[in-house]
Amino acid sequence: MELPTAIRDVRHLEELLSEPSTVAIDAVRRVDGDLVVLGVTGKIGPTLARMARRAMDAAGVSGRVIGVSRFSSPGQQHALDLHGIETMRCDLLDEDALARLPDARNVIFMAGRKFGSTGDESFTWAMNAHLPALICRRYRTSRIVAFSTGNVYGLTPSGQGGSREEDAPAPVGEYAMSCLGRERLFEYFSRAHGTPVAILRLNYAAEMRYGVLIDLAGRVFRREPIDLTMGYFNVIWQADANAMALAALAHTSSPPLIVNLAGPEELSVRATCIELARLLGVDVSFTGRETKDAVLSNGARARALLGAPRVDAARLLAWTADWIQRGGESLGKPTHFESRTGRF
């Protein structure tokens, strides 16, 4: 894949975000069969579904890609239909509606709740910990790749490579606790039914409309002081996370495979903002001081199994600064990565 020096517009961005890796193409060839993407209308789902369709076409397999969601916003279904993705409306918490979904050999589970969790904790737990049990019963004979989060680890010391999959979880706050609940339910049903599962702890996906880099670049461009308390972070280009999710279909197992999806760099908020300020041609100021720990993940296992990231942090910074400077589209959904209390 030849990477551009800049991303022209949303159409160009979504083409890049949905371009499959060779590892992803090989995986869909090996697993064959239809793919259901549950919770397809989130920040990641639409381009992941498009990538799956492109990967199947490139692999020469004839499976269907079926995107399932409530589709609450106008145009979401039509946008997916245009790219060869079948769409189905479903409230996944409705067991009768869930039973009517088509069978599929492959399932990617993306449904969940993060933002708005504080103040509506019961719904967060229903989505993040109850729904996985329903999905595991409905798709007990399928391969399931389930998205989770690096927040289940809690805070880990900086400069030590980040949390590893064998580290004991230490979730902070109800959102992270409910995500650990999600993982435990997938693990239980995988063991009980022999369902092959892979759990992906993502930390953090980045693209031009959303992510930690866009949050920081926007603040720098607006000359807002940058809080250094959460002083370090990981990012991974969303297309690389998408490709790894498809590749994980070929590595599902019982008990589940657990892998961290994270870029190889441990980024400093201070150094990142200084570089963004240079690229944007502005000054930057800071408040607070770096603490000794942060939400950090070690993605070595995923890189070995699912393919190395195709886009590094330096290129992401250049793309991000250019996008912000030109007034590129934003989803308007801050990540709140700086939260140290787990409240979202």
N, C-alpha and C positions, 0 to 999 in steps of 0.2 A: 504494500500500500504506500503510495506516494503522498506524504503529508503536505498540506498547503502552508504557506507562511501566515495566512489569515483566513478567517471563515467569513464568507461574504454575507450570508443572510440565514434565516431560519431553514429555508429549503436545503441549502448547502450543509448546514449543521446537522440536520436530520439524516441526510445522506451519509455523512461521516459516522454518525452515531449508530447507524444500522448496517454498516459494512462488516460482514462477518470475517473472523480470522480463519486461517487455514485449520487451526485446531477445532474451531466450532463447526466448520464444514465437515471435517472428518467425524466429529462426534455425532452429528445428526444422521450421517450415513450409517454409522455403526448401530445406533439405537433404532432407527427407522420407525415409522408409524406416526399417527397424529399427535399433535401437541396442543394441550389446553393451557392457556395463560390466565390464571385466576387473579383478578385485580389488575386488569390490563391498562386502566386509565390513570395510573399514578404517574409520578415524574419519570419513571424508568420504563414502565410497561410498553408504551407505544413503539418506542424504537427497538426494544428487545423483540417484540412480536414481528416487527418488520425485518429485523436481522434474522430471525428464525425462518421467515419465508424466503429470504434471499439465500440463506445457507442451504435450505432444502433444495431450492432451484439449482444452486451451484453443485450440490452433491448428486443431483439427478434422482432424488427420491420424491414420491408423490403424496406425502402426507399432508393433511390439513393443518393449518394454524388457526386456532379458535380462541378469540379474545373474549373473556367474560368479565362483566362489570355491571354496576347499576346504570352506567352511562348517564350521569346526571347533567352533564353539560352538552349543549347543542353542538352537533358537528363531530363529536368524538367517534361515533360509529362510522360515519361517512369517510372520515379521514383514514381509518383503518381499512375499510372496504376497498378504497382506492388502491391499496397495496396488497390486495389478495388475501387479507385476513378476514375470516368469517367472524362475525360478532354476535354475541348473545347477551341479552339483558338478564341479570339474575341478582337478587339479594342473597348473598352466600350464606347468611344466617338463617334463611328460610329453608328448612330441610326438605320440604316438598319441591321447591324450585331447584334446589341442589340435586335432587334425585333425577330431575328431568334433563340435566346436562348430559351431553354425549360422553360415552366411554372414550378413553384415549390411553395409549400406551405410555405417554409422557405428559407430565404435569409440571408447570412452574408456578409456584405459589408466591404471589406478591402482595396479597391483601394484608392490610394491617393498619394500625393507627399510631401516630406519633403526635403531631401537632394538635392541640386542643385536648391532650390527655389530662392536663391539670384542670380539675373542676368537673370532669366527666369520666372519672376513672373506671366506672363499671363498664361503659361501652368499650373503653380501651382494652380491658381484660377480656371482654366478649370477643372482640376482633382478634386479639393477639394470642389468647390462650384457649378459648372455647372453640373458635372456628377451626383451628388445626385438627381437633378431634373429629369434627364433622367431615372435613376433607379426607382425613385418613380412612374413615369408614367408607366414604363414597368411592375413593380411588385406591382401595387397599391392594389391588393387583397391578397398579401402575408404578412407574418410576416417578419419584417426586423430588424436585429441586425446590427448596424452601429458602426464601430470603430471610435473614435475620440481621443483627447489627453488632458492631464492635462494642456498643454500650453495655453489653452483658458482662464485660470484663471489669467495668469500673475504671478507675484511674490507675495508671501504671507509670513508674519512673521514666522520665525522658532519658535519652541517650543509651538505652539498653536494648534497642531493637523492637520494642513493642510487645504486646501480649501475644502469646502463642496459644495454639488450639488446646494444648494439654494443661494450660493454666486454669486454676479453679475460678469459676465466675464469681464476681462480686458486684452485682448490679446496684446502681445508685438511683433511687427514685422508682415510682411505680411503672413508668414507661419501660425502663430497662428490666424491671422485675417481670413484667408481663411478657416481654420478649424472651426472657429465659423460660418462662412458662410455655411459650410457643415451642421452643426447642425441646423441652422435656416431653410435651405431648407427641411431637413427631418421633422422638426417640422411643417412647413407650409403644406406640402403635407399630413402629418399624420392627421392634423386637417381638411384639405380640403376633403380628400378622406376617412377618418376613418381608414387609414392604421395603424395597430399596429406596433410600433417601439420601440426599446430600443437603447439608445446612450451610448456607453462605453468610458469614458474618461480614457485612459490608461496612467500610470505614474509609473515607466518605466518597460517594460518587460526585463527579464534577463535570459540568458542561457549561455552555455559555449563558444559559438562562437561570441557572440554579447551582448552588454549591458554596463551599467555604471560600473558594477563591473569588467568586463573584461577590459574596458578602464583603470580603476584605477590600477588594478593588473598588467597590462602590463607596465604601467609607473613606478610603484614601482619596478618591476623586472628588468627594464632597468636602474634603478637608476636615473630616471628623476625627477626633483623637481615637487612637486604637488602644483598646484595653489589652494588656499583655498577660492577664492573670492565667488564662488558658493559653500557655505560650507555645504549644507545639501541636501538630496535627499530621494526619496522612490524607492524601487524596488519590483517587484513581479515576482516570478518564472513563466516562460512563460507557463508551463503546467497548472498552476493555472489560468492564464489569459485565456488560451484556454478553460478550463473547465467552467469558469464563463461565457464566451461568449455563449457556448452551453446552459448553464442553463438559460441565459437571454432570449432565445427563448420562454420560458414558462412565461415570465413576460412582454412581449411587450404590449404596450397600446397606445391609442390615447386620449390626446396628449402623446408624447413619455415619457417613463421612462428614466431618466438620472442617471447613476451611475458611480462613480469613481472606476477604478480597480487599486488598490495600496496596497502594503504590509502594515502591521500594524506598522512597525517600521519607525521612522524618523531617518535616518542614518546621522551621521556626517562624512564628507569627511576625516577630520583629524583622527578620531578614527578608521574609516574603513581602512585607509591606514596604520596606525600603526599596526593593527591586520594582514593585508595582509603581511606587512613586516616581522612580527613575523613568520607567516606561511611559508613564502618564504625564511626565513633565511637571509634577507638582511637589510640594513639600509634604512631609508626614510628621505627625506628632504622636506621642504615646502617653498612656496613663498606666499606673500600676507597675508591678514587677512580675516576671515569670515565676510561677510556682514550679516545684520539682517534678510534678507529675501531670499527666494529661490522658485523654482517651487516645491510645496509640495501639496499632495492631501490626503484627509481623505477618506479611503476606507471602513468605517464602514457599510454604507448602502449596498454595494455589498456583504460584508461578511455575513450580516444578510439574504439577499435574495438569494445569488448565491453560498453560501458555503464558509467556511473558507479556507485560503491557506494551502496546505499540506506541504510546505517547508518554513522554516523560514530563516531569514537573516544569522544567524550563520552557518547553513549548506551550504547556498549558498557561503559564504566566503570560507569555507573549500574546497568545490568542485572547486571553481574558482582558488584558489591558487594551488591546485593539478594539474588542467588542464594546467595552465600557466607553471608550473614548468616542466611538461612533454612535453611541446611543442605542445599542442593540437591545432587542426585546428581552424582558425579564419576566419570570413567573411570579415575582413578588412574594416569594416564600422563603424568608430567611431561615437558615439551618439551625440557628441558636447553638452552634457547636461550642460556644464559649460557656454554656451552662455547666456548672460544677455540682449542682444539686439534683440534676436529673429531672428538672421541671420543664416540660414543654407545652 
